[in-house]
Amino acid sequence: MTDYTIISRFRNKEQCELLLKRLSEKGKTCYNFCAIPADQNNPDAHPEDQMRVLEAVDDFYNNEYFKEIFKNDLEGLKNAKKVILLLPAGTSAHIEAGVAFGYGKPLILIGKPEKPETLYLIFNERYENIEEFLETI
């Protein structure tokens, strides 16, 4: 079991990895969804370039790489004590937050939502930024 799973958008990889590093420095463990590249054929490419390749997949329902990412991300959610949604985040990350809520995981929101949504009330803790959150660890 890990202390945290961070969910966000892959395009936010730099901030995710910063948060992962800072949590590690505080002795915390975390599932890193960014460890699996969005483009398996070019894992060191810029996140935006990787996402363009991933988003161009036609039959994502039957794509084995998508299935692997899905399986790993769900295991990351199941095996975390708490789940952090780091904004900005896309549709998938918001779906993952709902899954985590369904699993009964305590949810932490870092960042300011673009607009008010009632379902942001699923978050037990809310912080404006990474530094504010880290002060509580």
C-alpha positions in Angstrom: 0.0 0.0 0.0 1.2 3.5 -0.8 0.5 6.7 1.1 -0.8 8.5 -2.0 -1.8 8.2 -5.6 -1.6 11.4 -7.6 -4.1 11.8 -10.4 -3.8 14.7 -12.9 -3.3 15.1 -16.6 -0.1 13.7 -18.2 0.4 17.2 -19.7 0.9 18.3 -16.1 3.8 15.8 -15.7 6.3 18.3 -14.4 4.1 19.4 -11.5 3.2 15.8 -10.7 6.8 14.8 -10.6 7.6 17.8 -8.4 4.9 16.7 -5.9 6.2 13.1 -6.1 9.7 14.2 -5.3 8.6 16.4 -2.4 6.4 13.7 -0.9 9.3 11.3 -1.2 11.6 13.7 0.6 9.1 13.6 3.4 9.2 9.8 3.6 5.9 9.2 1.8 5.3 6.7 -0.9 3.2 7.4 -4.0 2.0 5.7 -7.2 3.4 7.5 -10.1 1.1 7.4 -13.1 3.6 9.4 -15.1 6.1 6.4 -14.9 4.2 4.8 -17.8 4.8 7.0 -20.9 1.8 8.1 -22.9 3.8 7.2 -26.0 5.5 3.9 -25.5 7.6 4.3 -28.6 9.0 7.7 -27.5 9.0 7.7 -23.7 11.4 10.7 -23.4 9.3 13.0 -25.7 7.7 16.1 -24.2 4.4 15.3 -22.5 2.4 17.3 -25.1 4.0 15.3 -27.9 3.3 12.0 -26.1 -0.3 12.9 -25.6 -0.8 13.7 -29.2 0.2 10.2 -30.1 -2.0 8.6 -27.4 -5.0 10.7 -28.4 -4.6 9.7 -32.0 -5.3 6.0 -31.3 -8.5 5.0 -33.1 -9.6 1.9 -31.4 -8.6 2.7 -27.8 -11.1 0.2 -26.4 -9.1 -2.7 -27.8 -5.7 -1.2 -27.5 -3.5 -3.4 -25.3 -1.4 -0.4 -24.2 -4.5 1.5 -23.0 -5.6 -1.6 -21.1 -2.2 -1.8 -19.4 -2.4 1.9 -18.4 -6.0 1.4 -17.2 -5.0 -1.7 -15.1 -2.0 0.1 -13.5 -3.9 3.2 -12.7 -6.8 1.3 -11.0 -4.3 -0.6 -8.9 -2.7 2.7 -8.0 -6.1 3.9 -6.7 -6.9 0.7 -4.9 -3.5 0.5 -3.2 -3.4 4.1 -2.0 -4.3 5.3 1.5 -5.2 8.7 0.1 -5.7 10.1 -3.4 -4.6 13.6 -4.6 -6.2 15.3 -7.6 -3.6 17.8 -8.8 -5.1 20.5 -11.0 -5.2 21.2 -13.9 -6.6 17.8 -14.6 -8.6 16.3 -17.5 -11.6 14.1 -17.8 -9.8 10.9 -17.0 -8.4 12.3 -13.8 -11.8 13.5 -12.7 -13.3 10.0 -13.5 -10.5 8.5 -11.4 -11.4 10.8 -8.5 -15.0 9.5 -8.7 -13.6 5.9 -8.7 -11.5 6.7 -5.7 -14.5 8.2 -3.9 -16.4 5.0 -4.7 -13.5 3.0 -3.1 -13.9 5.1 0.0 -10.5 6.8 -0.3 -9.9 10.1 1.4 -9.6 12.7 -1.4 -7.3 15.8 -1.5 -7.7 18.6 -4.1 -4.7 20.7 -4.9 -5.3 23.7 -7.1 -8.3 25.9 -8.0 -11.1 24.5 -10.1 -11.8 26.4 -13.3 -15.5 26.7 -12.3 -17.7 25.7 -9.4 -19.0 22.1 -9.5 -21.0 20.5 -6.7 -19.0 17.3 -7.0 -15.9 19.0 -5.9 -17.4 18.5 -2.5 -16.2 14.9 -2.5 -12.7 16.2 -1.5 -12.0 16.0 2.2 -9.1 18.4 2.0 -8.5 21.4 -0.4 -5.3 23.4 -1.0 -4.5 26.3 -3.3 -1.1 24.9 -4.3 1.5 22.2 -3.7 3.3 24.2 -1.0 0.2 24.7 1.1 -0.5 21.0 1.0 3.1 20.0 1.8 3.0 22.2 5.0 0.4 19.8 6.4 2.6 16.7 6.0 
